[in-house]
Amino acid sequence: MVKKPAPDATRRSEKSRRAIYAAALALVGETGYRRTTVEGIAARAGVGKQTIYRWWSSKADVLLEAFLDLGEQAARAAGQQPYTLPDTGDLASDLKTVLRATVDELLDPRFEAPARALAAEGLVDEQLGREFVDKLLQPQLQLYVDRLRSAQDTGAVRPDLDPRIALELFVSPLAQRWLQRTGPISYDYTDTLVDYALHGLAPR
């Protein structure tokens, strides 16, 4: 009798983790944040509730990590390194590239429904809102700050400019348009935001 090799626990855990990510994102998109429960995520993923609590302390932690993973997966699919901004020496081109990728993510049904649910709940749930900003938004915004500081070092951007304020000229309008559906989002739209932000509105 041939002895079968023992199951690979690492592979089994990774499979469960992926199933939990998918279940969490699907449920929050379908039912909203408040109706999503750890029990529901576990049932959807086909795992025990204790499996989730072994890795995360709450459903918020599951969802936030699932979003981080979704962003990393999207970046890899696009041939990019997760959580990096290109620095080719051409600031406008680099910003347009990143914002175009952001448009693709915002329009991706896998991302859009759960992202809207979490964003809406974060407005009324202060703790969730803080975690959403601290764990998801701030690390991404810091990448823009770093890229703008690099541009300052090369003289492409004014040295007295505050990068944290400057990035809002192109990031915030995109977020507002997407959240409030005040208009379509597209590559042309984000390219124009970059042009307006970098060149201003005054006649040249």
C-alpha positions in Angstrom: 0.0 0.0 0.0 1.4 3.4 -1.1 1.4 5.9 1.7 -0.1 9.2 0.6 1.7 12.4 1.4 0.3 14.5 4.2 -1.9 17.5 3.0 0.0 20.7 2.6 -1.3 22.9 5.5 0.1 26.1 3.9 -1.7 25.5 0.7 -4.9 24.6 2.4 -4.8 27.8 4.5 -4.1 29.9 1.4 -7.1 28.3 -0.4 -9.3 29.1 2.7 -7.9 32.6 2.8 -8.8 33.3 -0.8 -12.3 31.9 -0.3 -12.8 34.1 2.7 -11.6 37.2 0.8 -14.0 36.4 -2.1 -16.9 35.7 0.3 -16.4 38.9 2.3 -16.3 41.1 -0.8 -19.3 39.5 -2.4 -21.4 39.6 0.7 -20.8 43.3 1.6 -21.5 44.2 -2.0 -24.8 42.2 -2.1 -26.2 42.9 1.4 -24.2 46.0 2.7 -21.7 46.2 5.6 -24.1 46.0 8.5 -25.8 42.8 7.3 -22.5 41.1 6.5 -21.5 38.9 9.4 -18.5 36.7 10.2 -20.9 33.7 10.2 -22.2 34.7 6.8 -18.6 35.0 5.4 -17.7 31.7 6.9 -20.7 29.9 5.4 -20.1 31.5 2.0 -16.5 30.6 2.1 -17.1 27.0 3.2 -15.0 27.4 6.4 -15.7 27.3 10.1 -16.2 30.6 11.9 -13.2 29.9 14.1 -11.0 29.8 11.0 -11.8 33.4 10.4 -11.3 34.4 14.0 -7.9 32.6 14.0 -6.7 35.1 11.4 -8.8 38.3 12.0 -10.5 39.9 14.9 -13.5 41.3 13.1 -15.4 41.5 9.8 -13.9 44.9 9.3 -10.4 43.4 9.4 -11.4 40.7 6.9 -12.8 43.3 4.5 -10.0 45.7 4.7 -7.4 43.0 4.1 -9.5 41.6 1.2 -9.5 45.1 -0.4 -5.7 45.3 0.0 -5.4 41.9 -1.6 -7.7 42.9 -4.5 -5.6 45.9 -5.2 -2.5 43.8 -5.3 -4.1 41.3 -7.6 -5.2 44.0 -10.0 -1.7 45.6 -10.0 -0.1 42.2 -10.8 -2.6 41.6 -13.6 -1.7 45.0 -15.0 2.0 44.1 -14.8 2.7 46.6 -12.0 4.2 46.3 -8.6 1.5 46.7 -5.8 1.7 50.0 -4.0 4.2 51.7 -6.1 3.9 54.7 -8.4 6.1 54.8 -11.5 8.9 57.4 -11.6 10.0 57.7 -15.2 11.0 61.3 -14.9 7.8 62.5 -16.5 5.4 63.4 -13.7 2.3 64.0 -15.9 2.7 60.7 -17.6 3.3 58.8 -14.4 0.2 60.3 -12.7 -2.0 59.6 -15.7 -0.8 56.0 -15.8 -1.7 55.5 -12.1 -5.1 57.3 -12.4 -6.0 55.3 -15.4 -5.4 52.1 -13.4 -7.5 53.6 -10.6 -10.4 54.2 -13.1 -10.2 50.5 -14.1 -10.3 49.5 -10.5 -13.3 51.8 -9.6 -15.2 50.4 -12.6 -14.5 46.8 -11.8 -17.7 45.2 -10.5 -15.6 43.1 -8.1 -14.4 46.3 -6.4 -17.2 48.8 -7.0 -20.1 47.3 -5.0 -18.2 46.4 -1.8 -16.2 49.7 -2.0 -19.4 51.7 -2.1 -20.8 49.8 0.8 -17.7 50.3 3.0 -17.4 53.9 2.0 -21.0 54.6 2.9 -20.8 52.7 6.2 -17.5 54.6 7.1 -19.5 57.8 7.1 -21.7 56.7 10.0 -19.3 54.2 11.7 -16.4 56.4 13.0 -14.2 53.4 13.9 -14.7 51.7 10.5 -14.1 55.1 8.8 -10.8 55.6 10.6 -9.6 52.1 9.8 -10.6 52.5 6.2 -8.6 55.7 5.9 -5.6 54.5 8.0 -5.2 51.0 6.4 -6.3 51.6 2.8 -6.4 55.3 1.8 -3.4 56.8 3.7 -0.8 54.3 2.4 -2.0 54.9 -1.2 -2.0 58.7 -0.7 1.5 58.6 0.7 2.7 57.1 -2.6 1.5 60.3 -4.3 3.2 62.4 -1.7 6.5 60.5 -2.3 6.2 60.9 -6.1 5.5 64.6 -5.8 8.5 65.1 -3.5 10.6 63.3 -6.1 9.3 65.8 -8.7 10.3 68.6 -6.3 13.8 67.2 -6.1 14.2 67.4 -9.9 12.6 70.8 -10.2 9.5 69.6 -11.9 7.3 70.9 -9.1 7.6 74.1 -7.0 9.7 73.5 -3.9 7.2 75.4 -1.7 4.3 73.2 -2.7 2.7 70.9 0.0 2.5 67.5 -1.7 -0.3 66.3 0.6 -2.6 69.2 -0.5 -1.4 69.1 -4.1 -2.4 65.4 -4.6 -6.0 66.3 -3.8 -6.2 68.3 -7.0 -6.5 65.1 -9.0 -7.3 62.4 -6.5 -10.2 64.0 -4.7 -12.3 65.0 -7.8 -12.1 61.5 -9.1 -13.2 60.0 -5.7 -16.1 62.5 -5.4 -17.3 61.9 -9.0 -17.2 58.2 -8.4 -18.8 58.2 -5.0 -21.6 60.7 -5.8 -22.0 59.7 -9.4 -21.9 63.3 -10.5 -20.4 62.3 -13.9 -18.7 59.5 -15.7 -15.1 58.6 -14.9 -12.8 57.7 -17.8 -9.2 58.0 -18.9 -9.9 61.3 -20.6 -11.3 62.6 -17.3 -8.3 61.7 -15.2 -5.9 62.9 -17.9 -7.6 66.2 -17.8 -7.4 66.4 -14.0 -3.7 65.9 -14.2 -3.3 68.6 -16.9 -5.4 71.1 -14.9 -3.6 70.3 -11.7 -0.1 70.6 -13.1 -0.7 73.6 -15.4 -3.4 75.5 -13.7 -6.3 77.4 -15.1 -4.6 80.7 -16.0 -3.9 81.5 -19.7 -0.5 80.4 -20.8 
